[in-house]
């Protein structure tokens, strides 16, 4: 019984570590993309190529945000009635 509890605690610790790593990666991704958009907007200054670059980056942000939201939603357990 004690071994089962210890194994469950170890497994939970691993899952928390993995989740922390995923969250940190998602935050870095979103912050990096935001920085790219800011740089592109600054460089745009009525330059059609720069505006196209900003549009492409914005489209990427939207696609990645949608993928991330879908993954979070798919992997978030629903609330149990009465919990």
Secondary structure by P-SEA (a helix, b strand, c coil): caaaaaaaaaaaaaaaaaaaaaaaaaaaaaaaaaaaaaaaaaaccccaaaaaaaaaaaaaaaaaaaaaaaaaaaacccccccc
